[in-house]
Amino acid sequence: MAFINEQQISDLKQELAMKNIKQTFALIGPFLLKRWKAYLGLVVLMGVDLFLTLAFAWFFGHITDAAVKSNFTLLKQLVPIGICPAAA
């Protein structure tokens, strides 16, 4: 089992210093502020992508479980949910 020595701890503290983080944001801050609407749009799109990914995973997991268990009542409830986005 490897142990961390004092030099490695010192190096880690130096890398994670707030000075470096503040310097990075000071350099990219003006570029972000110029086009804040575009970056806000990207963050919103990433949120929508995350939601859709989780929703599809939930849907396919539940519809697969219902099909394997031959639970036709749950399948009848889930199929319209799957058809609605396809019809749009």
N, C-alpha and C positions, 0 to 999 in steps of 0.2 A: 504494500500500500504506500503510495507516494504522499509525502507531506509537503505542504507549501512552506517555503522558507521566508525569512524576513525580507529578502531582496525582491522576491516575487510579489509580496504584499505591498511593498513600497512602490514597485512598478505599476501595480494595479491601481493603487490610490492616485498615482500621478496621471494615469490614463483617464480615470473617471473624474478628474477634477472639474469643478464647475467653470473654471476659467476657460478650458477648452470648449465646453459646450456653449458658453456665452459667446466666445469668439466665432464659432461656427454660425450661430444664429445672427450675429452682427454682420457677417458676410452675406448671408442669403436673405436676410430680412428685407432689404430694399427691393429685391426682385420679387419676393412674395407679396409685398404690399402693393406693388405696381399692378399685379394681375390677381388680386385677391378673389375676384369673382370667378375666374377660371378655376382656381384651386378649390374654392368652395364647391363649385360644380363637380369637380373630380371627387371630393370627399362625399358628396351626396350620392354620386353614381357608385362609389365603392360601397356605401351603406345599402343601396338598392341591390347591388350584386350580392352582398352578404345575405340579405334577407331572402332573395330568390334562391340562392344556393341552399340555405337551410330549409326553405319551404319545399323545394323539390326533393331534398333528401327525406324530409318527413313524409311527403306524399308517396314517394316510391317505396319507402319502408313500410308504410301502413298498407298500401295496396298489395304489395308482395305478401305481407303477412296474412292479409285477408284471403288472398288467392290460395296460399298454401294450406290454410286452415279450412278452406271451403266455406268461408263466412260470407254468404251471398248478400246478406242484409247490409254489411259494411261495404261490400263492393258496390252495391246499388247507391250507397251514400257517397262514395268516393269518386265514382266514374263521372258524375256531373261536375265535380270540382276539377277533374282533369280535362274535361271538354271545354269548360269556360275559357281558359287561356288560349286554347287552340282555335276557338271561334273568333277571338278578337283580332 
